[in-house]
Amino acid sequence: MKILILGAGQVGHSVAESLANESNDITIVDTNAVALRDLREKLDVRVEVGQASYPRVLERAGIEDADMLIAVTNSDEINMVACQVAHTLYRTPTKIARIRSSHYLDRKELFNADAVPIDVLISPEQLVTEYIFRLISHPGASQVLNFANGRVQMVGVKALQGSPLVGYPLLALKDHIPGIKARVAAIFRRGKPIIPKLETVVEADDEIFFIASPKHIRAIISELRKLDKPYKRIILAGGGNIGNRLARLLEDSRYQVKVIEMNGERAAKLAERLDKTIVLEGDAADETLLSEENIENTDVFIATTNDDEANILSSMLAKRLGAKRVMCLINRPSYVDLVESSIDIAISPQQVTIGALLTHVRRGDMVAVHALRRGSAEALEVIVHGDYKTSRVVGRRLDELGLPPGTTICALVRGEDVLMAMDDIIINADDHIIIFVTDKRYVPAVEKLFQVGIHFF
């Protein structure tokens, strides 16, 4: 697939890195020649220096025969104009744009073939906000991913010593909580993946990914770690786009929310916009301020500013002062290893955003793609098409599929029914298959398995 990526910032860099190793023809456009040079040296991609919305620049980048345009510059306006130019002059088949401002996102009628022709809108702030909200809704989880419109969720949990399932095989889960349907998708032990079997014994510090109905997730988490009480008191460090959205969502869900914002003007605007949230002007890394706001009685502290260093410092301080759970937005992957032992959850906005982009890049009829473990693993939801003659999977039992290494089918969604994967289940056309791939190098093989014939997309 020939793909043009507009913008060599953190999202553009991460998207290019994810796609360049999958036999795609990638060209990146940006005005920053230094950033492009670094990308060209690091990845097998073409680069073009220039304004991403200019027709001449797009032509030099090869827009005429591009299959997809991904506009992720820091400017909503440039992203929108680039999609308009690609549609009007070159009829580019698929146009994806990052739009950050709610002033645009709240007016969905703007985005259609007769107005601004964007096929897929990506709002990183909205995606990250929803991701954090799911983590808050499931205390103790390190990742929560939606599939089948939220009817099933995949949850990542670190198993702790002394928990009911630690030291026992996975088979014991049925005895501990009978009647609950769940499937363990993958286990990561000391950083390496293990394909789970019924006789696999759970060890302390294993990172376990399981899939289940949302109503059963709390019970399963309780088997792997001491069950946290539902969160109530939440402090947000930073009142920018994500902090503002998250505060609004949380206060509508009956949480007690405080926002600490250093910028006085922004703090005043937040106080006007938010109804039940307490807005404090100050530095979230100020020990005195955190102590005055009873940080030791806070259920969750979440650092949401655009400054990695500020997020890390305030999160580490909040944890030291007694916050029960600490989450921190970190853009630079190199920082994650430095702070993982000091905070509970490091959230990469790029990884959350990339999953939404990959849904539209992957071959086959993909409903959802989630990047996991810093992009090294993926969870997919794919719709099955074809029949026994044209499909490699329709009419076949799960144990007949010959899945690529490190690949697990976790569940099937058939109409209104959710079926946990069993060897004797036969796949039907229109089934939604939820798959966990521990090594993303095998994703192309998974795509090929679920395609109809050779050229089905």
N, C-alpha and C positions, 0 to 999 in steps of 0.2 A: 504494500500500500504506500502511495506517495502522500506524505503529510507535511504541511507547512505549519511550523510553530512560530507564532508571533510573540516575541518577548523572551528574553534570556535571563529573567529573574529567577527566583527560587522555584516557582511553580513550573516555568518553562524548562528550566534545567532538569527538574525531577521528571517531568513528562518525557523529555528527550532521552534521559537516561533509561527510563523504563521501556521505551519503544525502540531505541536504536539497536538493541540486542535481539530483536525479533524479526529480522529481515525486512524491516520497513525502510523506505527511502525518506530520510528526514532532512529538512532544511529549516534552519532557525534564522529569524529576522529580528534585528534589534539595532538601535542607534549606538549601543555601547560596543565599540570595536574590541576593547580589551576582554570583555566578558565573552564575546563570540570567539575570540582567539583561544581562550582557555577551554571553551566547549569543544572546539574543533580538535584541539590537541588531546582532549580526554576521551571524546566519543567519536564514533565513525559517522559524522554528520557534515552536511554542507552548511555554510553560513552566508548571510547577506547583510551588509551594513546599510541601514537606511530606515526611514520612517515607515512603519508597518502598514499604514493606510494608503500610501501612495501607489497608484497603479504601476508606475514604472519600476518601483522597488519590488512589488509583488511579481511582476513579469520576470525580472532578473532572477527571482527566487524559484520560478517555475510554476506559477499559479495556473497557467493554461491547462495543464494536464494533471493537476493535483486532485487526489481523491478526497482530501479532507483539509480543512483549515481550522487550526486551534489558536484562537486569539486570547492570549493571557498576558498582555502588557499591563502595566500599572494604571492605564487610563481606560475607563469604561468607554469614553467617547471614541478613542482610537480603535478599540476592539469592535465597536458597533459599525464604525465607518468601514473598517477593513472587511467585515462580513458583507456590508452593502456593496462595496466595490467588487468583491469576489463573486457575488450573486449576479449583479447587473452586467458586468463585463465578461465574466469567465464561466458563469454557471457552475461554480464549484459545487459538487454534490452534497457535501456535509460541512456545515459551518458551526463550530462550537466557540462560544465566547464566555469569558469570565466577566461578570457584571457584579460590582460590589455595592453600588449605591442603592439604598432602598427606594430612593426617588424614582428610579427606573424599574426596579423589581416589583414595586407595588402596582405598576401599570402594565399588566400582562398583555393588553391589547396592542402594545407597541411592537411586540415581537411576533411577526408573521410574515408570510411571503409578500403581502401587499404593503407592509410598513418597513420595519427593520428585519431583514430576512435571516434570523438566527435560528438554526435548527435545535440547538441545545444550549440552554443557559446554565452556567455554573456559577454559583455564589459560594465562594470559600467560607465566608463568614457564617452563612446560614448552615452549611454542611457541618462546620465545626461546632456551632451552637447546638445543633441537633445531636451530634455525637456526644458532647459533654452532658447534655440532658439525659441521654440514655445511661451514661455511666452513673449519674446521680440517682437515677431511678432504680438501679440495681447495685446497692452497696456491696463492696467487696470485689466487683468485677473490674478487670483491667481493660477489657474491650467488650463492646456490645454492638453487634451488627444485625441489621434487619434484612429479612428475606420474605418473599411472598407477601408483600405489603404489610409486613409486621406480624404476620400470623405465626411465624417461627423466627427465633433469634439465635445467633451464634454468640457464645459468651466465652471470653478468656478469663481464667482464674488461676492464681498461683496457689498450689496446695501447701498447707501449713502443717507442721509437725503437731500431732495430737488430734488432728481432724478425723472424723469417723471413717473415711475411705482410705486414708494414708496407711500403707502397710497391707492393704487388701487388694485383690484383683478387681478389675472393672466389673466383673460378673456380680460382685457383691452389691453393686448399686441397686439392682432390682430387688434384693432382699431388704436393703436399708429403707428404700422408699418405693414400695410396691405400687403398681398402678400408674406410675409416671413414665411417660414415653420420652426417652432421650437417647442421644447417640453421641459418643465421644468421637470427635472428628480428627484430633491430632494431639499428641503430647510432645512437648519440647523439654528435654532433660539435659541440663548443663549446656543449653544452646543448640543441641542437636535434635532433629525430629525423630520421633518413634511412631510407626504406624500402630495404632491401638488395636489390641485383640482382647477378647474376653478374659484371657488369663494374664494380661499385663498387670503387674502390681504397681500401684500408685506410690511414688516416693515423695517425701517432703521436698518442696521447692520446684516440683514439676509445674510447668505451665500447661494447663489443660484447656483445650477448646472443645466445647460441647454444644450441641444444638437441641433446642427444646421449645415448647410453647412458652410464651412470656409468663404465663401464670404459674409455671413449674420451676422457673429459673431460680427463685429464691431458695426453694427446698434443695435444689442440686448444689448451689453454692455452699449451703450449710454442711454438705458432706465433705467439702474440701478446705474449709477454713471456718474459724469462728464467725458466726453470722453477725454482721454489724446491724445495729438498729437502723430503721429508716432515717435518712438524713433530714434535718430540719433547719439548722442554723448554717448559713452559707455566707462567706465573705469572698467578694470578687476584687482582685487587684487590677485596676484598669477599667476605664469607662469608655473605651473606643467602640468600634463597630461590634465586636464580639461581646464585650462586656455589657454593652447596652442591650443587645438582642437577648443575651442569656438572662440578664436581670429581669427583663420584661416577661420572658417565658417562665422563669422561676416564680416570680411574684404572683403570676396567674395560677400557679399550681400549689399555692399555700405554703411555700417555703418562706422562712424569715431571711431576708437578703440585705446585705450591706455592700456597698461599692466604695472602694477607696480610689480616688482619682486625684492626681497631682495637679493637673491643669485646672485653675480656678474657674475659667470661663466654661470649660467643658463640664465641670462638676455642677455648675449652676444650671446648665441646660439639662443635664441628666435629672437633677432634682425636680425640674419642671415636668419632664416627660414621664417619669416613673411615679406610680401612684402609691405603692406600699413599700418601696425600697428606700432604705436610709442611705443617703449619699454623703460621703465624708471627703473633704478636701485634705489631701495629705500624701505622704510617702508611705507606700505599702511595706517598704523595708525599714520603717522606723519602729524600733522595738517598743518604745514608749506608747506609740499609737496603737500597735497591735495588742499590747497588754491592757490598755484602757478599754479596748473593744472586746475584751474577754476571749482572746484567741484560744485559750486553753479549753473553752467550752464550745468551740466551733466544730461542727461536724465535717465541713469541707472548706478548704481554702483553695481558690483557683486563681492563678496568675494568668491574665489574658492580654497583657500589653503587647506592643509590637517589638519590644526590646528584650532579647533573650537574656541578657545579663541581668536586667532588672527583674525579670520573671524568676530566674534561678535564685537570686539573692533573697527575694521576698519569700519564695517558697521554702527555701532551706531554713530561713528564720522562723517562719510560721510553724514548720515541723518541729523545730527545736523548742519552741515556746508551748507546744502541746496541742496543735491542731490535729484532729483525729485522722483526717485524710487530706492529702495535698496533691493537687493536679497543677501541671505547669505546661504552658505552650512553649515549645522549643522549635525554632525553624532550622537551626544548624544541626545536622545529624551528628557531627563530631562532639557536640555538647552532651548528647544523651548519655553516653557511657560515663561521663564525668559525674552526672547527678543521679543516676538510677538508684544508687544505694542510699541517697539522702532524701528522696521524695517518693511518693507512691506511684504516680502515673505521669509520664512524659508524653505529651500529645503533639504529634507532628501535623500541622495544618496541611502540609504538602501531601502527606500520605492519605489523609482524608479526602483531599481534593482529587488526587490521582485516581482513586477508586471510581469516582463519578465519571472521570474522563475515559478510563479504560472500558467502561461499560459500552461506550459507543465506538471504541476502536477494535475491540476483540471481534474475531470472526465467529459467525454463528449468531443465533438469536439470544443475545445476552440481556437479562433483565437487571442484574446487579453484579458488580465486581468490587471486591474490597481488598485493598492491599494490606498485608499484615507483616509484622515483624520487620519493620523498616523496608518493606517492599520485597523481601526475599520470598514470601509466601503469598498466596491469593486464595480467596474464597469466592466462588462463582455461583450464580444462578442462571441456568440456561434452559430455554424451551426446546423440547424435542420436536422435530418435524420429520415428515416422510413416512415410509412404510417399511416392511421387512426387506424389500428389494433395494430401496434407495437409501436406507439408513443403516449405519453400523450398530445401532443400539435398539431400535424399535423391534418389539417382539422377542427380545432376548432377556435372559435372566441377568441380574447384576453380577453374578459370579462368572458369567461368560464373556464379559466385556473386554478383558485384557487391558486393564487400566495402566497408564504410564506409572513409573516408579513414584512413590510418595504421594499418590493420588487416592483420595477416599471419597466415595459417594456417601453423603450423610443422610439425606432425606429426599423424598419425592413429594411434590404437591400436585394432587390430582383432583381437579375441580375444587371442592370445598374441603377435601380430605388431605391431611398431612400424614404421610407414611414414613416412619423411620426406616432407614435402609436395612434390608435383610437379603441374604444371598438369593433366596428363591423368588423375590419380587420381579415380575416381568414389566419392562418399560413399555408404555403406550405413547402414541403420538400425542402431543400437546401437554405431556407431563412437564412440570418444572423440576429440574434436577439441581440439587444443591451440592456443590463439590468443594472439597478442600484440597489444595495443591501445596505441599510443603516446600517445593522447590519450583519457583516460577519458570525455570528453564523448560519445564515440561508442559507449560500452558499451551504452546502451539500444538502439541500432540493431543491434548484434551480438546482443543478447538476442532481439530481435524476429525476426531472420533465422533463429535456430535454434529458435524456438517452433513447435509444431504448431498450425496454425490461428491463432486469435486469443487464446484463453484458456488455452493450455497452460502449466502451471507445473511 
